[in-house]
Amino acid sequence: MTTRLALAAVAAAVLATVAGCGSACQDLGERICGCQPAGTLRDNCNSSIRNELGSSYGQASKADQAFCQAKLATCPDFAAHPDECPVLNTAAGMQECGLAYPTAAAP
């Protein structure tokens, strides 16, 4: 669970730089927060995302929104499939949800 909390914090920080209120980026952040246990941890994660998105530096460009929209297409819907949350502990899962850069291909 500590890993999930750390991932949620990273997600909030990453998404805070690219998201705007009521956006694809907010939806992506909330999707990732869905992997937190119900209750205080999940509520705090969602609240952090809303707070960061409301800040002056949280405005997203069209390119940022397109990135988040693309990640919504590849990041599992954890609300519908909570059993898939462990994917966030993998490099591939983190990439699918926009939490990590793709690894460089071997030469």
N, C-alpha and C positions, 0 to 999 in steps of 0.2 A: 504493500500500500504506500510505503514511503516513495517508491519509484513513481507511482501514479501521481502522487502529490507533487513531486518534483516536475513531472511532465506537464501537469496542469499549470504550474507556475511558469514554466518555460513557454507553454502555449499562450498564456495570458500576455507574457512579455512580447512574444513574437507578434501576436495578433494585434497588440496595442499599437504597434508601429504601422500597421497596414489597414486598419479597419475604421469604419465609420458606423454610426448608430443605425441599427436596423438593416445591416448589410450582410452580404455573403460572408464576410469575415467574422461578424458577430455570430452568425449561425454556425460557422465552423468552430469557433471558440466554445460555444455552448454545447456543441456535439462532443467535443473533447472533454469538457467538464462533466458530461454525462457518465464518464467512467469513474468519477469520484463516488464514494459511498453516499447514498441518499442521506440528507440531513445537512449538518453544519458545513462539512467539507465541500459538498457540491454547491450549496448556497453561497459560500465564500468564493468559490471559483467563479461562479456566474456573476457575482457582485463585482469581483475584481475586473472581469472582462468589461462589464457595463461601465465601471468607473474609468477604466483606461480608455475605452472608446469615446467617452464623453470629454476626454482631455483635449487640450488645444493641439497636441501633436498627433492625435488619433485619426485625423482625416485621411481617407484612403483615396488614392488616385484610381483612375479607370483600370490601369494595369494591375494595381493591387487587388481590386475587386475581381478582376478576371482570374488572377492567381487563386484567390480564395474560392471562387466559383468552381474552378477546375479541381481544387482539393476536395470540395464537397462531393464531387463525382467519384473520387477515389477513396476517400476516408469513409470507413464503415459507419452506418447509422447505429451508434451505440445504444440509443434509446430503444430502438426496435430489436437490437441484438446485443444485449449487455455481455453475453458470453464471449464476444469478440474483443472486449477491452484489452486483454493481454497482448493484442497485436501492437499496442502502443509501446510495448517493451522491446520491440524489434526494430532494427534499422529500416527495414522495408515499410513497416507500419508507420514509423515516424515520418518517413518520406511521403507516404500516401496522404498523411494528414497535415503536411506542411510544417512539421516540427524539426526537420533535418534536411540538409541538402542531399541530393543523390550522391552516392559514392562515385568516385572517378573510376572509369573503366580501366582495367589493367592494359598496359601497352602490349 
